[in-house]
Amino acid sequence: MGYLSCNAESAIATCDSWNFKKTRTHNKPFTIREFSYSDLHSATNAFSQDNLLGKGSHGYVYRAHLHQTKLTLVAVKRGKLTEPRNSSSNSPAENEIEILSRVHHPRLVNLLGYAVDSNQNKLIVVEFMPNGSLYELLHSHSKPPNWTRRVRFALQIARGVHFLHSSNPPVIHRDIKSSNILIDGNFSARLGDFGLSLRGHVEDVVVKSTPPAGTLGYLDPAYLAPSDLSTKSDVFSFGILLLEIISGRNAIDVNYSPPSVVDWAVPLIKSGEYTDIYDPRLTSPEDDGALRQLAVVAARCVRKTAAKRPAMAEVVEWLKLVYKRMSSPIWNNIGRRVGRVRESTRVVKYEPLDESMEIVKISRMGSRRNRKVSNVATTELGSAVIGQKIKPVIRSKSIGSLGEIASEPFDLANNNNNQTVRKKGGLAVKIPTVRLSKSRSMGMIQSSTRLMHKNNSNGVVVKFVKKPNGKELEDSKLLVDVGKHRT
Ligand SMILES: Nc1ncnc2c1ncn2[C@@H]1O[C@H](COP(=O)(O)OP(=O)(O)OP(=O)(O)O)[C@@H](O)[C@H]1O
């Protein structure tokens, strides 16, 4: 086992030498306690209903007040009492303890300790997350999180998953989904529930002999046999999570046609109909470039072929750029609004990029197609209760390669697609869009490199890139420069 046993209430410092190369905060040895069962019993008031935080497929989670220790509020996970104990393999609780005793990160719901009951079943003690799950925030909350918060959650989870994948040996979570994303006291997202996780290299016996598992709707369609498992399966699930964050709809939802979020969203993204997938409960921003980038990142993560999906390291970099873009004053002014203002066409004024010009964007509003086909209540996957207008679909095929996706997530750092630029008091001039082809590296536009527009000496609006060293690079040179970064 990856954790060390010791007497009740004694603390042991554990650390994983493999993970010792991480940044300072993650290098600190962390403490795993063995709690006495009786302490957890009294801390949860005999596992009372009042302290029940939630129920999962493997057991129950309780709030516990520990008085003897500095940790006052913790969460205790207890397996189902009726579940037979299979001595030949690790229970989900044992697996979770084993994995979490080796990794520790601010973006994870970290292990604090464990206890053993009289039947030798293990109870897990983890950090208490007071603000529920992302699933609840997205689907049951009266005030759904705004766009900036959603992207922040996405970035935080991406960092957590990246940390797991870059551990040595890597940890593959196998159950990334919104109900396993918990929100801490700082309203930051943490990845929890390591019951299905695997730690090891793909060629390791344990990994090679463990049958596929996960949650329908999030499960990688390319993961059909143990040998198919790789970190890219988590990337797929993360992509589904991103689509859920963008659209506010469930991974599988029979109220939509098609019910699978992949089959529903990816064709819309591929055809450039981004606004159709935005959560209708939020105002969609006039400059939705950041959301488009987010949608394209999601589409790349859910590619059918695992090898074509990005690594989490790339996803983190892309999401950092999306978050940066969203942190601009324009985004901060976007309030949360339930219901959508519908207009035909309107002109939106942007903050000028410099004194000599201002930008206007002709935005099309009110054309959002509502793909919801009926108002039947959401049913669990596989449920037979389905409305009259839609056909029962249990698990639709996921969409294949996204080779034809029109725009790259980061084709341009400040991509003004479909925007027009005009000189003050002058006529509008349409700016041609510079687009990189799919084969080009997406990491080459650094956040410190900004695409801008200005009038050159002939009065013509040109694109230029401001390099980190302050030098400007004009459009034609930009293309050459971009070419150098081909992968
Ligand atoms: N550390 C925690 N702090 C606060 N609440 C928690 C914590 N862990 C879990 N919960 C609550 O308990 C619920 C059940 O969690 P659990 O991880 O057992 O199952 P699940 O993820 O919802 O479902 P499944 O077991 O099918 O994956 C969660 O949805 C959440 O509301």
PDBQT file of the ligand as one rigid body, heavy atoms in Angstrom, charges set to zero:
ROOT
HETATM    1  N1  LIG A 501     -14.698  16.270   0.342  1.00  0.00    +0.000 N 
HETATM    2  C1  LIG A 501     -15.997  16.521   0.268  1.00  0.00    +0.000 A 
HETATM    3  N2  LIG A 501     -16.493  17.618   0.875  1.00  0.00    +0.000 NA
HETATM    4  C2  LIG A 501     -17.814  17.898   0.780  1.00  0.00    +0.000 A 
HETATM    5  N3  LIG A 501     -18.704  17.150   0.113  1.00  0.00    +0.000 NA
HETATM    6  C3  LIG A 501     -18.269  16.043  -0.502  1.00  0.00    +0.000 A 
HETATM    7  C4  LIG A 501     -16.896  15.671  -0.460  1.00  0.00    +0.000 A 
HETATM    8  N4  LIG A 501     -16.745  14.546  -1.184  1.00  0.00    +0.000 NA
HETATM    9  C5  LIG A 501     -17.957  14.229  -1.658  1.00  0.00    +0.000 A 
HETATM   10  N5  LIG A 501     -18.881  15.117  -1.252  1.00  0.00    +0.000 N 
HETATM   11  C6  LIG A 501     -20.314  15.090  -1.561  1.00  0.00    +0.000 C 
HETATM   12  O1  LIG A 501     -20.757  13.776  -1.579  1.00  0.00    +0.000 OA
HETATM   13  C7  LIG A 501     -21.316  13.437  -2.843  1.00  0.00    +0.000 C 
HETATM   14  C8  LIG A 501     -20.978  11.996  -3.170  1.00  0.00    +0.000 C 
HETATM   15  O2  LIG A 501     -19.610  11.923  -3.480  1.00  0.00    +0.000 OA
HETATM   16  P1  LIG A 501     -18.950  10.615  -4.109  1.00  0.00    +0.000 P 
HETATM   17  O3  LIG A 501     -17.594  11.023  -4.533  1.00  0.00    +0.000 OA
HETATM   18  O4  LIG A 501     -19.068   9.497  -3.169  1.00  0.00    +0.000 OA
HETATM   19  O5  LIG A 501     -19.895  10.258  -5.298  1.00  0.00    +0.000 OA
HETATM   20  P2  LIG A 501     -20.216  10.948  -6.698  1.00  0.00    +0.000 P 
HETATM   21  O6  LIG A 501     -18.966  11.460  -7.271  1.00  0.00    +0.000 OA
HETATM   22  O7  LIG A 501     -21.314  11.958  -6.535  1.00  0.00    +0.000 OA
HETATM   23  O8  LIG A 501     -20.775   9.729  -7.519  1.00  0.00    +0.000 OA
HETATM   24  P3  LIG A 501     -19.993   8.434  -8.027  1.00  0.00    +0.000 P 
HETATM   25  O9  LIG A 501     -19.593   7.639  -6.824  1.00  0.00    +0.000 OA
HETATM   26  O10 LIG A 501     -20.995   7.742  -8.858  1.00  0.00    +0.000 OA
HETATM   27  O11 LIG A 501     -18.816   8.917  -8.787  1.00  0.00    +0.000 OA
HETATM   28  C9  LIG A 501     -20.734  14.445  -3.803  1.00  0.00    +0.000 C 
HETATM   29  O12 LIG A 501     -21.577  14.685  -4.889  1.00  0.00    +0.000 OA
HETATM   30  C10 LIG A 501     -20.577  15.683  -2.947  1.00  0.00    +0.000 C 
HETATM   31  O13 LIG A 501     -21.791  16.406  -2.925  1.00  0.00    +0.000 OA
ENDROOT
TORSDOF 0
